[in-house]
Amino acid sequence: MSDRKRVLVAAAGKRNLELLQQFLGKEGFETVPASSLADIRLALEQIPSACLQKSAVLRSGRSPYRPQAKEATESLHYVCNGLTQASTSIDIAVFDVSGFSSEVWALCDKLRERSVPFVVISSAPSADIESRAAHSGARVVMTKPLVVRNLIRVLHAMLSESH
């Protein structure tokens, strides 16, 4: 397993998402991109549904491989657990809230509930966004234009605080 820290990067704008991924990747972070609320939910849930469905079929006895069902179920369980553990290890998040509906704040709440530190990026200074971000648990609110070295410094500081 890598020592690279996983960053959930959420931005509705494709170009902004690409730039954030590029900057963070150059700094050694592994990025998990999300360009929609559904992508964010998926990244937060990280339930490998294909594994769960296959495991249910094998356990039900409807599998064409009934004699090996127990071994296959155990093997699949091991693989799926590994996927789940690997995929849920989001260390930190960066949310560019510009372009998302207000539903994004409920997803920020989920980050707080999971003790994942996060930064909110806004297109302009706004008391409303700062208030919502603080209420949702954001550690920092940054505005565009973004100074990348400041974002990187903030992320490293947040990671060192959380470990």
CYANA upper distance limits for C-alpha pairs under 8 A (distance plus 0.5 A):
  4 ARG  CA     28 GLY  CA      6.89
  4 ARG  CA     29 PHE  CA      6.06
  4 ARG  CA     30 GLU  CA      6.51
  5 LYS  CA     28 GLY  CA      8.29
  5 LYS  CA     29 PHE  CA      5.78
  5 LYS  CA     30 GLU  CA      6.43
  5 LYS  CA     90 ILE  CA      8.11
  5 LYS  CA     91 ASP  CA      6.50
  5 LYS  CA     92 ILE  CA      8.30
  6 ARG  CA     29 PHE  CA      6.54
  6 ARG  CA     30 GLU  CA      5.21
  6 ARG  CA     31 THR  CA      6.16
  6 ARG  CA     32 VAL  CA      7.41
  6 ARG  CA     89 SER  CA      7.42
  6 ARG  CA     90 ILE  CA      5.56
  6 ARG  CA     91 ASP  CA      5.81
  6 ARG  CA     92 ILE  CA      7.17
  7 VAL  CA     29 PHE  CA      7.17
  7 VAL  CA     30 GLU  CA      6.64
  7 VAL  CA     31 THR  CA      5.33
  7 VAL  CA     32 VAL  CA      6.42
  7 VAL  CA     90 ILE  CA      6.49
  7 VAL  CA     91 ASP  CA      6.58
  7 VAL  CA     92 ILE  CA      5.52
  7 VAL  CA     93 ALA  CA      5.58
  7 VAL  CA     94 VAL  CA      7.55
  8 LEU  CA     31 THR  CA      6.47
  8 LEU  CA     32 VAL  CA      5.17
  8 LEU  CA     33 PRO  CA      6.58
  8 LEU  CA     34 ALA  CA      7.75
  8 LEU  CA     43 ALA  CA      8.09
  8 LEU  CA     90 ILE  CA      6.99
  8 LEU  CA     92 ILE  CA      6.96
  8 LEU  CA     93 ALA  CA      4.97
  8 LEU  CA     94 VAL  CA      6.70
  8 LEU  CA     95 PHE  CA      8.46
  9 VAL  CA     17 LEU  CA      7.55
  9 VAL  CA     20 LEU  CA      7.74
  9 VAL  CA     21 GLN  CA      7.64
  9 VAL  CA     31 THR  CA      6.92
  9 VAL  CA     32 VAL  CA      6.38
  9 VAL  CA     33 PRO  CA      5.46
  9 VAL  CA     34 ALA  CA      6.52
  9 VAL  CA     93 ALA  CA      6.38
  9 VAL  CA     94 VAL  CA      5.45
  9 VAL  CA     95 PHE  CA      6.59
 10 ALA  CA     17 LEU  CA      7.25
 10 ALA  CA     33 PRO  CA      6.55
 10 ALA  CA     34 ALA  CA      5.09
 10 ALA  CA     35 SER  CA      6.25
 10 ALA  CA     36 SER  CA      8.06
 10 ALA  CA     40 ILE  CA      7.43
 10 ALA  CA     93 ALA  CA      8.32
 10 ALA  CA     94 VAL  CA      6.74
 10 ALA  CA     95 PHE  CA      5.25
 10 ALA  CA     96 ASP  CA      6.46
 10 ALA  CA     97 VAL  CA      8.34
 11 ALA  CA     16 ASN  CA      6.88
 11 ALA  CA     17 LEU  CA      5.65
 11 ALA  CA     34 ALA  CA      7.02
 11 ALA  CA     35 SER  CA      5.69
 11 ALA  CA     36 SER  CA      7.91
 11 ALA  CA     95 PHE  CA      6.77
 11 ALA  CA     96 ASP  CA      5.36
 11 ALA  CA     97 VAL  CA      7.20
 11 ALA  CA     98 SER  CA      7.81
 11 ALA  CA     99 GLY  CA      8.18
 11 ALA  CA    100 PHE  CA      8.44
 12 ALA  CA     16 ASN  CA      8.29
 12 ALA  CA     17 LEU  CA      7.78
 12 ALA  CA     34 ALA  CA      8.35
 12 ALA  CA     35 SER  CA      5.22
 12 ALA  CA     36 SER  CA      6.41
 12 ALA  CA     96 ASP  CA      7.95
 12 ALA  CA     97 VAL  CA      8.14
 12 ALA  CA     98 SER  CA      7.45
 12 ALA  CA     99 GLY  CA      5.91
 12 ALA  CA    100 PHE  CA      6.67
 13 GLY  CA     17 LEU  CA      6.68
 13 GLY  CA     35 SER  CA      7.52
 13 GLY  CA     99 GLY  CA      7.52
 14 LYS  CA     18 GLU  CA      6.70
 14 LYS  CA     35 SER  CA      7.39
 15 ARG  CA     19 LEU  CA      6.63
 16 ASN  CA     20 LEU  CA      6.62
 17 LEU  CA     21 GLN  CA      6.63
 17 LEU  CA     33 PRO  CA      7.66
 17 LEU  CA     34 ALA  CA      8.35
 17 LEU  CA     35 SER  CA      7.59
 18 GLU  CA     22 GLN  CA      6.57
 19 LEU  CA     23 PHE  CA      6.61
 20 LEU  CA     24 LEU  CA      6.52
 21 GLN  CA     25 GLY  CA      6.27
 21 GLN  CA     31 THR  CA      6.59
 21 GLN  CA     33 PRO  CA      7.89
 22 GLN  CA     26 LYS  CA      6.70
 23 PHE  CA     27 GLU  CA      7.05
 23 PHE  CA    148 VAL  CA      7.78
 24 LEU  CA     28 GLY  CA      7.07
 24 LEU  CA     29 PHE  CA      5.90
 24 LEU  CA     30 GLU  CA      8.03
 24 LEU  CA     31 THR  CA      7.68
 24 LEU  CA    152 ILE  CA      8.05
 25 GLY  CA     29 PHE  CA      5.51
 25 GLY  CA     30 GLU  CA      6.62
 25 GLY  CA     31 THR  CA      7.31
 27 GLU  CA    152 ILE  CA      8.26
 32 VAL  CA     43 ALA  CA      8.06
 33 PRO  CA     39 ASP  CA      8.37
 34 ALA  CA     39 ASP  CA      5.32
 34 ALA  CA     40 ILE  CA      5.87
 34 ALA  CA     43 ALA  CA      8.09
 35 SER  CA     39 ASP  CA      6.74
 35 SER  CA     40 ILE  CA      8.04
 36 SER  CA     40 ILE  CA      6.87
 36 SER  CA    100 PHE  CA      8.05
 37 LEU  CA     41 ARG  CA      6.66
 37 LEU  CA    100 PHE  CA      7.91
 37 LEU  CA    103 GLU  CA      8.20
 37 LEU  CA    104 VAL  CA      7.25
 38 ALA  CA     42 LEU  CA      6.61
 39 ASP  CA     43 ALA  CA      6.66
 40 ILE  CA     44 LEU  CA      6.65
 40 ILE  CA    107 LEU  CA      7.93
 41 ARG  CA     45 GLU  CA      6.44
 41 ARG  CA    107 LEU  CA      7.65
 42 LEU  CA     46 GLN  CA      6.28
 42 LEU  CA     47 ILE  CA      8.30
 43 ALA  CA     88 THR  CA      8.34
 44 LEU  CA     88 THR  CA      7.88
 44 LEU  CA    110 LYS  CA      8.28
 44 LEU  CA    111 LEU  CA      8.27
 45 GLU  CA     88 THR  CA      8.36
 46 GLN  CA     84 THR  CA      7.00
 46 GLN  CA     87 SER  CA      6.64
 46 GLN  CA     88 THR  CA      6.46
 47 ILE  CA     84 THR  CA      7.07
 48 PRO  CA     52 LEU  CA      7.08
 48 PRO  CA     80 CYS  CA      7.43
 48 PRO  CA     83 LEU  CA      7.89
 48 PRO  CA     84 THR  CA      7.27
 49 SER  CA     53 GLN  CA      6.55
 50 ALA  CA     54 LYS  CA      6.64
 51 CYS  CA     55 SER  CA      6.51
 51 CYS  CA     76 LEU  CA      7.54
 51 CYS  CA     77 HIS  CA      8.28
 51 CYS  CA     80 CYS  CA      6.34
 52 LEU  CA     56 ALA  CA      6.66
 52 LEU  CA     80 CYS  CA      8.39
 53 GLN  CA     57 VAL  CA      6.82
 54 LYS  CA     58 LEU  CA      6.75
 55 SER  CA     59 ARG  CA      6.64
 55 SER  CA     73 THR  CA      6.26
 55 SER  CA     76 LEU  CA      7.18
 55 SER  CA     77 HIS  CA      7.63
 56 ALA  CA     60 SER  CA      6.51
 57 VAL  CA     61 GLY  CA      7.15
 57 VAL  CA     62 ARG  CA      6.37
 57 VAL  CA     63 SER  CA      6.48
 58 LEU  CA     62 ARG  CA      7.00
 58 LEU  CA     63 SER  CA      5.71
 58 LEU  CA     65 TYR  CA      8.49
 58 LEU  CA     66 ARG  CA      7.98
 58 LEU  CA     69 ALA  CA      6.07
 58 LEU  CA     70 LYS  CA      8.29
 58 LEU  CA     72 ALA  CA      7.98
 58 LEU  CA     73 THR  CA      6.68
 59 ARG  CA     69 ALA  CA      7.45
 59 ARG  CA     70 LYS  CA      8.10
 59 ARG  CA     73 THR  CA      7.39
 61 GLY  CA     66 ARG  CA      6.59
 61 GLY  CA     69 ALA  CA      7.94
 62 ARG  CA     66 ARG  CA      7.97
 63 SER  CA     69 ALA  CA      7.79
 65 TYR  CA     69 ALA  CA      6.51
 68 GLN  CA     72 ALA  CA      6.43
 69 ALA  CA     73 THR  CA      6.32
 70 LYS  CA     74 GLU  CA      6.70
 71 GLU  CA     75 SER  CA      6.56
 72 ALA  CA     76 LEU  CA      6.38
 73 THR  CA     77 HIS  CA      6.37
 74 GLU  CA     78 TYR  CA      6.72
 75 SER  CA     79 VAL  CA      6.82
 76 LEU  CA     80 CYS  CA      6.46
 77 HIS  CA     81 ASN  CA      6.48
 78 TYR  CA     82 GLY  CA      6.77
 79 VAL  CA     83 LEU  CA      6.77
 80 CYS  CA     84 THR  CA      6.53
 81 ASN  CA     85 GLN  CA      6.56
 82 GLY  CA     86 ALA  CA      6.52
 83 LEU  CA     87 SER  CA      6.31
 84 THR  CA     88 THR  CA      6.45
 85 GLN  CA     89 SER  CA      7.09
 90 ILE  CA    116 VAL  CA      7.78
 91 ASP  CA    116 VAL  CA      6.72
 91 ASP  CA    117 PRO  CA      7.98
 91 ASP  CA    159 LEU  CA      8.09
 92 ILE  CA    116 VAL  CA      6.02
 92 ILE  CA    117 PRO  CA      5.69
 92 ILE  CA    118 PHE  CA      6.11
 92 ILE  CA    155 LEU  CA      8.16
 92 ILE  CA    159 LEU  CA      7.85
 93 ALA  CA    116 VAL  CA      7.62
 93 ALA  CA    117 PRO  CA      6.99
 93 ALA  CA    118 PHE  CA      5.01
 93 ALA  CA    119 VAL  CA      6.87
 94 VAL  CA    118 PHE  CA      6.12
 94 VAL  CA    119 VAL  CA      5.38
 94 VAL  CA    120 VAL  CA      6.58
 94 VAL  CA    121 ILE  CA      7.83
 95 PHE  CA    118 PHE  CA      7.83
 95 PHE  CA    119 VAL  CA      6.66
 95 PHE  CA    120 VAL  CA      5.36
 95 PHE  CA    121 ILE  CA      6.42
 96 ASP  CA    120 VAL  CA      6.35
 96 ASP  CA    121 ILE  CA      4.88
 96 ASP  CA    122 SER  CA      6.49
 97 VAL  CA    104 VAL  CA      7.60
 97 VAL  CA    120 VAL  CA      7.17
 97 VAL  CA    121 ILE  CA      6.65
 97 VAL  CA    122 SER  CA      6.40
 98 SER  CA    121 ILE  CA      8.15
 98 SER  CA    122 SER  CA      6.35
 98 SER  CA    123 SER  CA      6.50
100 PHE  CA    104 VAL  CA      6.77
102 SER  CA    106 ALA  CA      8.47
103 GLU  CA    107 LEU  CA      7.45
104 VAL  CA    108 CYS  CA      6.82
105 TRP  CA    109 ASP  CA      6.73
105 TRP  CA    132 ARG  CA      7.68
105 TRP  CA    133 ALA  CA      7.99
105 TRP  CA    136 SER  CA      6.99
106 ALA  CA    110 LYS  CA      7.01
106 ALA  CA    136 SER  CA      8.18
107 LEU  CA    111 LEU  CA      7.06
108 CYS  CA    112 ARG  CA      6.96
108 CYS  CA    133 ALA  CA      8.44
108 CYS  CA    136 SER  CA      6.18
108 CYS  CA    137 GLY  CA      7.75
108 CYS  CA    138 ALA  CA      8.15
109 ASP  CA    113 GLU  CA      6.68
109 ASP  CA    136 SER  CA      5.41
109 ASP  CA    137 GLY  CA      7.32
110 LYS  CA    114 ARG  CA      6.71
111 LEU  CA    115 SER  CA      6.67
111 LEU  CA    116 VAL  CA      5.61
111 LEU  CA    117 PRO  CA      7.65
111 LEU  CA    118 PHE  CA      8.02
112 ARG  CA    116 VAL  CA      6.31
112 ARG  CA    117 PRO  CA      7.43
112 ARG  CA    136 SER  CA      7.26
112 ARG  CA    137 GLY  CA      6.02
112 ARG  CA    138 ALA  CA      8.29
117 PRO  CA    137 GLY  CA      8.34
117 PRO  CA    138 ALA  CA      7.38
117 PRO  CA    139 ARG  CA      7.12
117 PRO  CA    158 MET  CA      7.43
117 PRO  CA    159 LEU  CA      8.43
117 PRO  CA    162 SER  CA      8.26
118 PHE  CA    137 GLY  CA      8.25
118 PHE  CA    138 ALA  CA      5.82
118 PHE  CA    139 ARG  CA      6.52
118 PHE  CA    140 VAL  CA      7.81
119 VAL  CA    138 ALA  CA      6.09
119 VAL  CA    139 ARG  CA      6.44
119 VAL  CA    140 VAL  CA      5.50
119 VAL  CA    141 VAL  CA      6.41
119 VAL  CA    142 MET  CA      7.91
120 VAL  CA    133 ALA  CA      7.26
120 VAL  CA    138 ALA  CA      6.89
120 VAL  CA    140 VAL  CA      6.84
120 VAL  CA    141 VAL  CA      5.27
120 VAL  CA    142 MET  CA      6.75
121 ILE  CA    141 VAL  CA      6.27
121 ILE  CA    142 MET  CA      5.30
121 ILE  CA    143 THR  CA      6.01
121 ILE  CA    144 LYS  CA      7.63
122 SER  CA    129 ILE  CA      8.04
122 SER  CA    141 VAL  CA      7.76
122 SER  CA    142 MET  CA      6.77
122 SER  CA    143 THR  CA      5.28
122 SER  CA    144 LYS  CA      6.79
123 SER  CA    143 THR  CA      6.15
123 SER  CA    144 LYS  CA      5.58
123 SER  CA    145 PRO  CA      8.11
124 ALA  CA    143 THR  CA      6.09
124 ALA  CA    144 LYS  CA      6.83
125 PRO  CA    129 ILE  CA      8.33
125 PRO  CA    130 GLU  CA      8.48
125 PRO  CA    143 THR  CA      6.61
126 SER  CA    130 GLU  CA      6.69
127 ALA  CA    131 SER  CA      6.49
128 ASP  CA    132 ARG  CA      6.61
129 ILE  CA    133 ALA  CA      6.34
130 GLU  CA    134 ALA  CA      6.54
130 GLU  CA    141 VAL  CA      7.04
131 SER  CA    135 HIS  CA      6.59
132 ARG  CA    136 SER  CA      6.55
133 ALA  CA    137 GLY  CA      6.73
133 ALA  CA    138 ALA  CA      5.67
133 ALA  CA    141 VAL  CA      7.65
134 ALA  CA    138 ALA  CA      5.83
134 ALA  CA    139 ARG  CA      7.71
142 MET  CA    146 LEU  CA      7.68
146 LEU  CA    151 LEU  CA      8.10
147 VAL  CA    151 LEU  CA      7.06
148 VAL  CA    152 ILE  CA      6.69
149 ARG  CA    153 ARG  CA      6.57
150 ASN  CA    154 VAL  CA      6.62
151 LEU  CA    155 LEU  CA      6.66
152 ILE  CA    156 HIS  CA      6.71
153 ARG  CA    157 ALA  CA      6.68
154 VAL  CA    158 MET  CA      6.59
155 LEU  CA    159 LEU  CA      6.61
156 HIS  CA    160 SER  CA      6.67
157 ALA  CA    161 GLU  CA      6.75
158 MET  CA    162 SER  CA      6.75
159 LEU  CA    163 HIS  CA      6.92
